[in-house]
Amino acid sequence: MILLSDDARNSKSTRRVVWVALLLTIVIGLIFVITPIMLIQPFKAQTQRTVDISFLMRRISPLVTIAASVLVLFFWYWLWKGARWYGKAVMVLIAIPLFAATWMARQNHFEWMFQPNKNIAYEKPGAVNFINDNDMVLAVQHNGEAAAYPVRLMAYHHLVQDTVGGTPIVATY
């Protein structure tokens, strides 16, 4: 049995506490970015509560991830001197997702998910074979011209930019 001095034991236990704090900081930073992505999805039903939580987390995630990244750098500084090469490698590897999340917190992934479809092709009603009689459509009539947009096909993009009767419109679902 190897006996450690009180200083060595405190140092080892302190390092453990710092490692746990490092891991918790990374997890908290990731939660604030990943949760809104998981809650708001194009084909998944959302409640008002999940939308509110998602937008709140989305709004504060830039601050949370910056604070978490600064804390991680502080923990790195504290742990780096006494760490072996594999400990340093682990510190870098576990922090990469947080630094990626810090970048992601400044992006608007909702726009990535709900971009308008720019490659829309139009057909005359009699030539269409992919719409069933019971499919819901968004219909627009203006200046003697009409257009119908199948809701099933709009479910992912949620909007269509078009011109109906000489007037530019945005049909949204």
C-alpha positions as CSV (number, residue, x, y, z in Angstrom):
1,M,0.0,0.0,0.0
2,I,1.3,3.4,-1.0
3,L,0.7,6.2,1.5
4,L,0.2,9.7,0.1
5,S,0.8,12.9,1.9
6,D,-2.1,15.1,2.7
7,D,-0.9,17.6,0.1
8,A,-0.7,14.9,-2.6
9,R,-4.2,13.5,-1.6
10,N,-5.7,17.0,-1.7
11,S,-4.1,17.7,-5.0
12,K,-5.4,14.4,-6.5
13,S,-8.9,15.0,-5.1
14,T,-8.8,18.6,-6.3
15,R,-7.8,17.4,-9.8
16,R,-10.8,15.0,-9.8
17,V,-13.1,17.8,-8.8
18,V,-11.7,20.0,-11.6
19,W,-12.2,17.1,-14.1
20,V,-15.8,16.7,-13.0
21,A,-16.3,20.4,-13.3
22,L,-14.8,20.3,-16.8
23,L,-17.1,17.5,-17.9
24,L,-20.2,19.2,-16.4
25,T,-19.3,22.5,-18.0
26,I,-19.1,20.8,-21.4
27,V,-22.4,18.9,-20.9
28,I,-24.2,22.1,-19.9
29,G,-22.9,24.0,-22.9
30,L,-24.0,21.1,-25.2
31,I,-27.4,20.9,-23.6
32,F,-28.2,24.5,-24.4
33,V,-27.4,24.0,-28.1
34,I,-28.7,20.4,-28.7
35,T,-32.0,20.7,-26.9
36,P,-33.6,23.3,-29.2
37,I,-32.4,21.3,-32.2
38,M,-34.0,18.2,-30.8
39,L,-37.3,19.9,-29.8
40,I,-38.0,21.8,-33.1
41,Q,-38.0,19.4,-36.0
42,P,-39.9,19.6,-39.2
43,F,-42.0,16.4,-39.0
44,K,-42.4,16.3,-35.2
45,A,-45.3,17.7,-33.3
46,Q,-44.4,20.4,-30.8
47,T,-46.3,21.9,-27.9
48,Q,-46.3,25.5,-27.0
49,R,-44.1,24.7,-23.9
50,T,-41.5,22.9,-26.0
51,V,-41.4,25.8,-28.5
52,D,-41.0,28.3,-25.6
53,I,-38.2,26.3,-24.0
54,S,-36.5,25.9,-27.3
55,F,-36.6,29.6,-28.1
56,L,-35.5,30.6,-24.6
57,M,-32.5,28.2,-24.8
58,R,-31.7,29.3,-28.3
59,R,-31.7,32.9,-27.2
60,I,-29.3,32.4,-24.3
61,S,-27.2,29.7,-25.8
62,P,-24.6,32.1,-27.2
63,L,-23.9,33.5,-23.7
64,V,-23.9,30.1,-22.1
65,T,-21.6,28.5,-24.6
66,I,-19.1,31.4,-24.4
67,A,-19.1,31.2,-20.6
68,A,-18.7,27.4,-20.8
69,S,-15.8,27.7,-23.3
70,V,-14.0,30.2,-21.1
71,L,-14.5,27.9,-18.1
72,V,-13.1,25.0,-20.1
73,L,-10.1,27.0,-21.0
74,F,-9.6,27.9,-17.3
75,F,-9.9,24.2,-16.4
76,W,-7.5,23.3,-19.1
77,Y,-4.9,25.8,-17.8
78,W,-5.3,24.3,-14.3
79,L,-5.1,20.7,-15.4
80,W,-2.6,20.9,-18.3
81,K,0.7,21.1,-16.2
82,G,0.1,17.9,-14.3
83,A,-1.5,15.9,-17.1
84,R,0.2,13.2,-19.1
85,W,0.0,13.2,-22.8
86,Y,-3.2,11.0,-22.9
87,G,-4.8,13.3,-20.4
88,K,-4.1,16.3,-22.6
89,A,-5.5,14.4,-25.6
90,V,-8.7,13.6,-23.7
91,M,-9.1,17.3,-22.6
92,V,-8.8,18.4,-26.2
93,L,-11.1,15.6,-27.6
94,I,-13.9,16.2,-25.0
95,A,-13.9,20.0,-25.6
96,I,-14.2,19.8,-29.4
97,P,-18.0,19.3,-29.2
98,L,-18.4,22.3,-26.9
99,F,-16.3,24.5,-29.2
100,A,-18.4,23.3,-32.2
101,A,-21.6,24.0,-30.2
102,T,-20.3,27.5,-29.4
103,W,-20.1,28.1,-33.1
104,M,-23.5,26.4,-33.7
105,A,-25.1,28.7,-31.1
106,R,-24.4,31.6,-33.4
107,Q,-26.1,29.9,-36.4
108,N,-29.8,29.9,-37.2
109,H,-30.4,26.2,-37.8
110,F,-34.1,26.9,-38.0
111,E,-33.4,28.6,-41.3
112,W,-31.4,25.6,-42.5
113,M,-34.4,23.3,-41.8
114,F,-37.1,25.5,-43.3
115,Q,-35.7,27.0,-46.4
116,P,-38.0,27.7,-49.3
117,N,-37.9,25.2,-52.1
118,K,-36.4,27.0,-55.1
119,N,-36.8,24.1,-57.6
120,I,-40.6,23.9,-57.8
121,A,-42.1,22.6,-61.0
122,Y,-45.7,23.3,-61.9
123,E,-48.2,21.1,-63.7
124,K,-51.7,21.6,-65.0
125,P,-54.3,19.9,-62.7
126,G,-55.1,17.1,-65.2
127,A,-51.5,16.2,-65.6
128,V,-50.7,15.7,-61.9
129,N,-50.7,12.0,-60.8
130,F,-49.1,12.4,-57.3
131,I,-51.9,14.2,-55.5
132,N,-54.8,12.1,-54.1
133,D,-58.3,13.3,-53.9
134,N,-58.1,13.5,-50.1
135,D,-54.8,15.5,-50.0
136,M,-55.1,19.0,-48.5
137,V,-53.8,21.8,-50.6
138,L,-53.3,25.5,-50.1
139,A,-55.1,27.3,-52.9
140,V,-54.6,30.8,-54.2
141,Q,-56.7,32.6,-56.8
142,H,-55.8,36.1,-58.0
143,N,-56.5,38.0,-61.2
144,G,-58.1,35.0,-62.9
145,E,-55.2,32.7,-62.2
146,A,-55.1,29.9,-59.6
147,A,-52.5,27.8,-58.0
148,A,-52.6,24.9,-55.5
149,Y,-49.8,23.8,-53.2
150,P,-50.0,20.3,-51.7
151,V,-49.6,20.5,-47.9
152,R,-47.9,17.1,-47.9
153,L,-45.2,18.4,-50.1
154,M,-44.9,21.7,-48.3
155,A,-44.5,20.0,-44.9
156,Y,-40.7,20.3,-44.9
157,H,-40.1,23.7,-46.5
158,H,-43.3,25.3,-45.0
159,L,-43.4,28.0,-47.7
160,V,-43.4,28.5,-51.4
161,Q,-42.5,31.7,-53.3
162,D,-44.5,32.0,-56.4
163,T,-46.3,34.5,-58.7
164,V,-50.1,34.1,-59.1
165,G,-52.0,36.4,-61.4
166,G,-48.9,38.6,-61.9
167,T,-48.5,39.2,-58.2
168,P,-45.6,37.7,-56.2
169,I,-46.9,35.7,-53.2
170,V,-45.6,33.5,-50.4
171,A,-47.8,30.6,-49.5
172,T,-46.9,29.2,-46.1
173,Y,-47.9,26.2,-44.0
